[in-house]
Amino acid sequence: MPTTSPRLARRLLSCLALAGTSLLPLAPGLAHAAPPPQLKTQVPGYYRMALGEFQVTALYDGYVDLDQKLLKNARARDVQSLLARMFIDTTRGVQTAVNGYLVHTGTRLVLVDTGSARCFGPTLGNLINNLRAAGYEPADVDAVLLTHLHPDHACGLVTAEGKAAFPNADVYVARAEARYWLDEATAAKAPPDSQPFFKMARESVAPYLAANRLKIYGKGETLLPGVTTVPAPGHTPGHSGYLFSSKGQSLLLWGDIVHSYATQFARPDIAIEFDVDRQQAVATRKKLLADAARDKLWVGGAHLPFPGLGHVRAERSRYAWVPVEYGPLRSDR
């Protein structure tokens, strides 16, 4: 068998070195330099999907680690088993995403939920940066639909200076939600540890209220063409989803119907500590999971793993989450 000449071997090694590859083992004790800071971050958190003639952009606000003890209506060992089944390490808590959704209808630019801004620490508050990375400016948004007034959905309405983060947008919130969170008498009756949440809700909508841009809607009202409100009470009194429909395709942006995808699809009866009405929240989740599976709806969840878009599949007495597959923008998906 012919052998490679020393000269050719040197040339091959030289080419490999120029290409950033080496066939030679590292010398003992020799280590690669640490990657520069820019290589320690992820790409911008946005994901686009076509829905008929609409374009949907999922926006990542960040994540929060939740204690599994917040999950209720199930034994601790059952919760742990469901989490382990999905290879979730609970050492530092269960990582839970916070997502918002931007929908370009062709005539309107609609944002569903605004993220947490400064309300919940350094792992959150990235929605506006990711909106800009996706090619938009906050001033481009002309309608904000809030699923509810919890701070991880509404704090992003305002800047650090307390001004409107979306200066050209009308903000829509269900009447039952506004009555609960924006009423000072209700807040005064709340437990002391809950009162800051009422204060954050009022502060979030304040600049829009002052500018007559806060729109309170009732059941059955049409807000925008191609958008239907979906009452989803329980997590909060006026918790609402929004059904976007175009060319025979529909996407339900359901807010906080699911906080823990690893447990609540398999066990819809599992609730979370933050539910205002736990029994109602469970009933609503069971109904919307059944509706989504039956009608083969696209679903977008505020706390599903980013981008939080996909389908619900029925499996006897339980459900499974089928996430969107990464790919080009196609209206025939």
Residue pairs with C-beta under 8 A, 6 or more apart in sequence:
4 12
13 22
13 23
13 24
16 22
16 23
44 129
44 130
44 133
44 134
45 59
45 60
45 61
45 126
45 130
45 133
45 306
46 57
46 58
46 59
46 60
46 130
46 131
46 133
46 134
47 57
47 58
47 306
47 307
47 309
47 324
47 326
48 55
48 56
48 57
48 58
48 134
48 329
49 55
49 56
49 57
49 58
49 298
49 307
49 309
49 324
49 329
49 333
50 56
50 329
50 330
50 331
50 333
51 103
51 244
51 246
51 249
51 250
51 251
51 298
51 331
52 245
52 246
52 247
52 248
52 249
52 331
53 105
53 106
53 246
53 247
53 331
54 103
54 104
54 105
54 106
54 226
54 244
54 246
54 251
55 103
55 104
55 329
56 101
56 102
56 103
56 104
56 244
56 251
56 300
56 309
57 101
57 102
57 103
57 104
57 131
57 134
57 136
58 99
58 100
58 101
58 300
58 306
58 307
58 308
58 309
59 99
59 100
59 101
59 102
59 115
59 127
59 130
59 131
59 134
60 97
60 98
60 99
60 126
60 127
60 130
60 306
60 307
61 97
61 98
61 99
61 100
61 115
61 116
61 124
61 125
61 126
61 127
61 130
61 152
61 156
62 97
62 98
62 115
62 116
62 123
62 124
62 125
62 126
63 95
63 96
63 97
63 98
63 123
63 124
64 95
64 96
64 98
64 120
64 121
64 123
64 124
64 152
65 92
65 93
65 94
65 95
65 96
65 123
66 93
66 94
66 96
66 259
66 260
67 93
67 94
68 76
68 79
68 80
68 83
68 90
68 93
68 94
69 76
70 272
70 273
70 274
71 79
71 259
71 260
71 263
71 270
71 271
71 272
71 273
72 270
72 271
72 272
72 273
72 275
72 278
73 269
73 270
73 271
73 278
73 282
74 263
74 267
74 269
74 270
78 267
79 263
79 270
80 90
82 262
82 263
82 266
82 267
83 90
83 94
83 260
83 262
83 263
85 262
86 261
86 262
88 94
88 95
88 262
94 260
94 262
96 259
96 260
96 303
97 303
97 304
97 305
97 306
97 308
98 115
98 116
98 124
98 152
98 302
98 303
99 113
99 300
99 301
99 302
99 303
99 304
99 306
99 307
99 308
100 111
100 112
100 113
100 114
100 115
100 127
100 153
100 156
100 302
101 111
101 112
101 113
101 253
101 300
102 109
102 110
102 111
102 112
102 131
102 134
102 136
102 141
103 109
103 110
103 111
103 112
103 244
103 251
104 110
105 224
105 225
105 226
105 227
105 244
105 246
107 225
108 142
108 143
108 224
108 225
109 136
109 140
109 141
109 142
109 143
110 141
110 142
110 143
110 144
110 145
110 224
110 227
111 131
111 141
111 143
111 144
111 145
111 166
111 169
112 144
112 145
112 146
112 147
112 242
112 253
112 300
113 145
113 146
113 147
113 153
113 154
113 156
113 255
113 302
114 127
114 144
114 146
114 153
114 154
114 155
114 156
114 157
114 165
114 166
115 124
115 125
115 126
115 127
115 128
115 152
115 153
115 155
115 156
116 124
116 125
116 127
116 151
116 152
116 153
116 155
116 156
117 125
117 127
117 155
117 156
117 157
117 158
117 159
117 160
117 165
118 125
118 155
118 160
119 125
119 151
119 152
119 155
119 200
120 151
120 152
120 155
124 152
125 156
127 156
128 138
128 156
128 165
131 137
131 138
132 138
138 165
138 166
138 167
139 166
139 167
139 168
140 168
141 166
141 168
141 169
142 168
142 169
142 170
143 169
143 170
143 172
143 223
143 224
144 157
144 166
144 169
144 170
144 171
144 172
145 172
145 223
145 227
145 242
146 153
146 154
146 171
146 172
146 173
146 177
147 153
147 232
147 239
147 240
147 241
147 242
147 253
147 254
147 255
147 256
147 302
148 154
148 173
148 174
148 177
148 235
148 236
148 238
148 239
148 240
148 255
148 256
149 173
149 177
149 178
149 180
149 181
149 182
149 201
149 204
149 205
149 236
150 197
150 201
150 236
150 256
150 274
151 197
151 200
151 201
151 204
152 302
153 255
153 256
153 302
154 200
154 201
154 204
154 205
155 200
155 204
156 165
157 164
157 165
157 166
157 171
157 204
157 205
157 207
157 208
158 164
158 165
158 203
158 204
158 206
158 207
159 165
162 203
162 206
162 207
163 207
164 207
164 208
164 211
164 213
169 208
169 213
170 208
170 213
170 214
170 215
171 205
171 208
171 213
171 214
171 215
172 215
172 217
172 223
173 205
173 214
173 215
173 216
173 217
173 238
174 216
174 217
174 218
174 229
174 231
174 238
174 239
174 240
175 216
175 217
175 218
175 238
176 233
176 237
176 238
177 236
177 237
177 238
177 239
177 240
178 216
178 238
179 186
179 237
179 238
180 186
180 236
180 237
180 238
180 276
181 187
181 197
181 198
181 201
181 202
181 236
182 201
182 202
182 205
184 198
184 202
186 198
187 195
187 198
187 199
187 202
188 195
190 198
205 214
208 214
215 223
217 223
217 229
219 229
219 231
220 229
221 229
222 228
223 229
226 244
226 245
226 246
227 242
227 243
227 244
227 245
228 242
228 243
228 245
229 240
229 241
229 242
229 243
230 240
230 241
230 242
230 243
230 252
230 254
230 288
231 240
232 239
232 240
232 241
232 254
232 255
232 257
232 284
232 288
233 239
233 277
233 280
233 281
233 284
234 275
234 276
234 277
234 278
234 279
234 280
234 281
234 282
234 283
234 284
234 285
235 255
235 256
235 257
235 272
235 274
235 275
235 276
235 281
235 284
236 276
237 276
237 277
239 255
239 256
239 284
240 255
241 252
241 253
241 254
241 255
241 257
241 288
242 252
242 253
243 250
243 251
243 252
243 253
243 297
244 250
244 251
244 253
245 251
247 331
249 298
249 331
250 295
250 297
250 298
251 297
251 298
251 299
251 300
251 309
252 288
252 291
252 292
252 297
252 298
252 299
252 300
253 299
253 300
254 288
254 292
254 299
254 300
254 301
254 302
255 301
255 302
256 274
256 302
256 303
257 284
257 285
257 288
257 289
257 301
258 264
258 265
258 285
258 301
258 303
258 304
259 272
259 274
259 303
260 270
260 272
260 303
261 301
261 303
261 304
261 305
261 321
263 270
264 270
264 285
265 289
265 312
265 318
265 319
265 320
265 321
266 318
266 319
266 320
267 318
268 282
268 285
268 286
268 289
268 318
268 319
269 282
269 286
271 278
271 281
271 282
272 281
275 281
289 312
289 319
290 314
291 297
292 299
292 311
292 312
293 311
293 312
293 313
293 314
293 319
294 314
296 311
297 311
297 312
298 309
298 310
298 311
298 324
299 309
299 310
299 311
299 312
300 307
300 308
300 309
301 308
302 308
304 310
304 321
304 323
305 323
307 324
309 323
309 324
310 321
310 322
310 323
310 324
311 322
312 319
312 320
312 321
312 322
313 319
313 320
313 321
313 322
327 333
